[in-house]
C-alpha cells in the first residue's frame, strides 16, 4: 500500500502543489499589502476632535488603533498635521484619556505648499483691503486668482528670457573658445545680452511685486487647542471639510487627487503632490531601453542560431550570454558609469561641447546612459529568447522553404521570424519588466530625486537625452528611506509602488496580448 | 534461355545523370560510387532498407544536403548535361527546377493560398491574376482543389495529414519544376490518403520527371516505371520495375523484394 503510494509519486505531486501555492501566497500577500495601503490613501478620512480634559484638545485623522505595548490599554494614532505648530505629524493617544470624541462639521483640512496638512477652524481673513461681509474661503481664494495667473505668466516670461540669455552666453563661450572674444560679433552679442539682462531684471521686479501682494493675503485659522495661525491664501493647494462631505464629494476628491498624482509635479520633497515626472521618466527609460536593446538582442540571437557555425566557440558565447543575466545589476551600473558616462560621454563632450567644459554635457549621468546601461542588462534575456524561439521551429519548415528556392535570408524573414515572434515577444516582456523595476544601476547613471525638466519637451531639440530624469523605483527608495519625515511619506510609498506595479502590468499585458495574437496566427499544428 | 541482362541498365537520354557519386558525412561514407540515369517524364522509385542512402541520394539532386555541416561530395550529377555539383551552379535556380516533397508534410503556418504561391512570391511574382491562376491550377493538379476551394484563405493548419501532403505537392508544382523529388511521401499517411497520392503521382508523370524514395515495395511496383535497389550506400540493381520485381538479376535484390531480407 505504502509502496504503491510512493511509486505513484503522490508525495511529489503534493510537494509541487505546495511549492506553487507558497509562491502564490507570498505574491498575493505583497500585492495585498500594497493595494490595501495604497488604494485608500486619497480617500478623505473624517477629522476627529478629541477632548482631553485638562490638556489641550487635539484634532486629526485617526490612522490606527492598537493596544499600548506598555500598558495593554487601547491607544489611537492621530495624524494631527500642523507641522509648523507641533513639529510632529503623528501622535499616539491612550483611549482612556479621551473624554469625548466628536467630528465637528466645520473643521477644515488644508493641503498646503509647505508643512503638510493643516487641521483647524476658519476664524477670519487678513487681506490688503477690509474683508467684505460674507467672504468665504472659496471666494477669498477666487479673489487671488488674478494675481496667481499674473505670476505664472511672469514666471514663463522669465524662463523664456533666461533661455535666451543662456543661448547668447553659449554663443559667446563658443567665440571665446575660438579666440574671437573681441571680434565685432562677440561685442554685439555682449550688448544684446546686457539689454536682455536689464529686461530680465525688470520682469523679476514685477514678479516680486505680485508675489509680495500674494504673500499679504491671509486667512486666519485656529487649531483644536485654540492657537491662532495666519495662513497665506496662496499657500493653500486644496481645502475640504471631510466631516460634511457626501459620498459623491468624497469620490470627486479622490478623483481630483488621482489626477494630481498622475499629472502633477511633486511637492514637499516628493512626499506630496504628483508623480508625473517620475512616471514619464520610467516609461521613457523603458522605451529608450527597448529601442536600443531589442534590435541588438534579436540580431544577436539570429546570428547565434542561424548563421554562426555551431561549435565550441558558439557554445561558450551562449554560456557567457546566459551568465550575463546573473551579474548583479549594480555592476552594470558601475560599468555604465565608467564606460558610457565618463568614457563615451566625456569623449562626446570634448568633441562637440568643448566650450562648456569643465561643465559636462554628456559626461554626466543622463537618460541616454541610463537606458543604454539597462539595455546592456536586458540584452541577454532577448538573445536567449530569440535563440530558443528560433530553435523551437521544426527543421521541416526550413527545408520546405529552401526546397522552394528560397534563400536562407528569405526563409528567415518570411517564415522563421514571424513564427518565432511569440517567443521573442516573451523575451521582450521579461526584459521590459526587469528594466522597469531596476533601480540600482540608475542611481549612478542619471536618476535624480527631483529633475528640473523632462527629457522630452517643447524646446529645441525636443529630445534631451543628456538630461537627468526621475524614476518611480528610485522615487520609492527616496521617499521611503531618504525623506526627513518617513511616517508622513508612507502613504506615498504605497501609492508609488502600486503605480509602478500597474505600469509594469499595463506594459507587459500589452505585450502579452500581442504575443497571443502572434501565437494564434503562427501556430504549428501536428496532425 | 534469355540473354544475361545487365544488373544496372543504361538510360539512353537521361534527364538526370549521376556519375561516380561518393558522399561523406564527416569521416563516414554514405554513398559509394553510385552511377545511374533517370529518364525524363517517368517515375523512378528508389527502394532499399533504412540507411541505404536513398534519401541522401535524392537530396543531392537539389543540393538539399548543402544545409548540413561537414558534408563532402565527389562525382558528377548532370541535369540536362550541366553538372549541378559544380560550385558555380546557382543553387536557387537549381531548386526552382527541382522541386521536393518531404516525408513529413511541412506546410507553412500561413493560409492555403499563401502556401501554394510561396515559391512564386519568393521569386518575386506580384501579378495577382497569375497568382490566382497558379493556385487553382496547382491545387487542381494536386487533386486538392475541390476540397479547399472554399477556404483558400484559411490556415493550412486546419487540413488533414493527407491534404497537407497534397498541399505540399501543389506547392512544389506551383513553381513549375521539371523534376520532383519525393522522399517517402506516404510513409506517415493512412492507406486511403496513400492511394490518393499514388494516383496523383501517376497523373503527374506525363509532365514531370519524378524520383521517389519509398519503403513500400507494392507502392514502387504500382507507380514506378523504373526501380533502383540500393544497399549500404551502393546501387545494387536498376531496371524496369516489372522486370526487377518479377525477374531480378541479382540474388540480393530477390532476397529483399521477397521479404527474406530487409
Interface residues (C-beta under 8 A of the other chain):
Chain A: X309 X310 X394 X396 X397 X398 X399 X400 X401 X402 X403 X404 X405 X406 X407 X410 X414 X415 X419 X521 X522 X523 X524 X525 X527
Chain B: X62 X64 X67 X69 X92 X93 X95 X96 X99 X100 X102 X104 X106 X107 X108 X109 X118 X119 X121 X122 X123 X157 X158 X159 X160 X161 X164 X168 X171 X172 X175
